Amino acid sequence: MTTIHDPNVRGFASDNYSGVHPEVLAAITAANEGHQVAYGEDAYTARLQEVFAQHLGEGVEAFPVFNGTGANVVGLQSMLPRWGAVIAASTAHINVDEGGAPERVAGIKILNVPTDDGKLTPDLIDREAWGWGDEHRAQPLVVSITQSTELGTLYTVDEIRAIADHVHARGMRLHLDGARIANAAAALDLPLRAFTRDAGVDVMSFGGTKNGAMLGEAVVVLDPAASEGLLFLRKLNMQLSSKMRFVSAQLVALLEGDLWLRNARHSNAMAQRLRHGVEAGLADGSIRGVGFTQPTQANGVFATLPDGVADRLRSSFRFYDWDAARNEVRWMCSFDTSENDIDAFIAAIARETGA
């Protein structure tokens, strides 16, 4: 088959627009020889358990799945009874970007809390953490946070620990959506365990697709007491891969060495280059009317543009509106975003907004 797309087209819509990292492709090829037992009884899935134990300590268990929505649905479902509810930020992926799957497929009520920066706090959690024993109210039994958040912001270790202590004291559990957890680890410059298991997270979704994988995430159980039935729920929710070795091999390729961090550090650095380049243009007058709505802490830049500018820019560079009512957009950088991509985009912004 010949290439039927233009490989020179670049964009900033999402980090899952990028291709597959060559080292991940090589891992898939290496896993393709001979036969392996299906449904997870393969050497690569066994190796994945060892790799996660190296990062997170003994006693954790990883369940590879196809995608991030599947990871969140299966993981949360394993943490909650049928009458349970999960508290999440109003901007959380499980609340706005999963087609209602947590509620429609998993049967989980989401109690969402508005936040300015995508982050929950103990005080914000308490807006919905009430009503236990009230038969008329879905029972708030899990809190879900995202790291890095949908607004590109980061929780510190102390912030996660404060949330974990708060919810555990109330008999609740803590779930972490880690679709971009590698970007958080790179930005915080901390071991994965430091801001997950050691900080009190009970179950997390570990993302690979946005960090160089073809497909594949994992539900990682950090506290076995917090999760039940994952072996059955994964199949029930159509997330059990028969040829699981190819999902596991990708995550092994990312995590066995430092590829996951190399990719994340690069995409984070490109976001910083974009932000600094626009700021420099604002300072020297070559760019006008652009504002920023969030700090750039991972690989996303959130900005506001003058009327009409976003649509004109999108004729050359794809990206999404975040809040069209206030001309807010989101620019995401990937493991394969180059300095030339950033510089070309900054030049385009200057052309469209400059004098």
Secondary structure, DSSP 8 states (H G I E B T S, - for coil): ----S-TT--B-S-TTSS---HHHHHHHHHTTSS---STT-SHHHHHHHHHHHHHH-TT-EEEEESSHHHHHHHHHHHH--TTEEEEEETT-HHHHSSTTHHHHTS--EEEEE--SSS---HHHHTTT---TT-TTS-EEEEEEEESS-TTS----HHHHHHHHHHHHHTT-EEEEEETTHHHHHHHHT--GGGGTTTTT--EEEEE-GGGT-SS-EEEEES-GGG---HHHHHHHTT---TTTHHHHHHHHHHHSSSHHHHHHHHHHHHHHHHHHHHHHHHHHTSS-S-EESS---SSEEEEE--TTHHHHHTTTSB-EEEEGGGTEEEEE--TT--HHHHHHHHHHHHHHH--
